[in-house]
Amino acid sequence: MDNRTGDRLLQWFRRRRTLRAYSSYWKQTVEQWGDRRLDEPTPSEIKQLVASVEANAVQRRSSRGGGHAAENLISALRCLYNHAVDDGLIAEKDNPARKVAKPRRLPSTRSDLGGEAEERAGFL
């Protein structure tokens, strides 16, 4: 197995929880960069991929404009590159995902039901 992005992902992420949490983001990464070496993508290219994922995020009623998708993609890439650093495939200073800031989380849109509504629902 060589240092291609797609090959390394399969090798490193056999743990179910990690794979389940990040699999859709790694799939997109492999589609974009699967044949490239781990040390080839730049922070600018990561930002371009993040923008693409954010723009194409599934829109649901509770959607926040793809911000969570962007945050999760960066987390997935940081996980990938942290493993590459740990295995000595790249130096810490060459980790491109570390150089890309996560988007700020928007304030929650959730609110309480209010006293009367909580009473009717049996919470009080």
Steps between C-alpha positions, in 0.01 A plus 500: 500500500643838408435854619200572279213665686241232419728211596593655834138572591409135462799391704454743790127513550375153562351613832124511452426818694762704320401357165129563562559858613727603215431255216299739281773765530778251425305374200490852361870545580590178320286604201696826481849391607507118508792470257704778657770459761414608854751783485358654181175676604554855622301702754351695208379178340349390830315833518369441146380151596337640815318764294378232259375276782332796670326606178382146424391406852158340529252768596257402773255703703755528780791571261752765582622574147754218486706630792493170684601314184798733461595453865472121474708488182781694666479268802522197271802643319669591828448142616651367176803729514556440873535130419742587220711704744487222761620247240783728387360545149499879530651744746271686742593829332384358164151411623273706268180430696648663810534823304129522414271654761171337581196720433347661806184335625185703467293558813238233562151563367347281770293654775303374796130425477404744772331415830146447371608280208725296731207446739278376216776265384532364856852631566401704807 
